[in-house]
Amino acid sequence: MEILSYGSGSSGNCTVITPYIMVDAGINPRKIPQEVMRKVDFCLITHEHGDHSRYIKAIRNYGIDVYATAGTLKKLEI
């Protein structure tokens, strides 16, 4: 297992755990190496705050499935 951090803090959070589980989508996916983005199996959103979910639509545009609690998905209007 490898843990790749692309941001941690109030400006945005995103971690990828190999074999390629993304945790949170608070970082613009263009800042993540595209070879990593192509391997991501799914993204887990921990909660609806923008620094954890801001780029969820961009992540979905990569064809990556997004998982979160029903309450988080409702708040994010997904």
Buried (B, 14 or more C-beta within 10 A) or exposed (E): EEEBEBBBEEEBBBBBBEEBBBBBBBBBBEEBEEEBBEEBEEBBBBBBBBBBBBBBEBBBEBEBEBEBEEEBBEBBEB
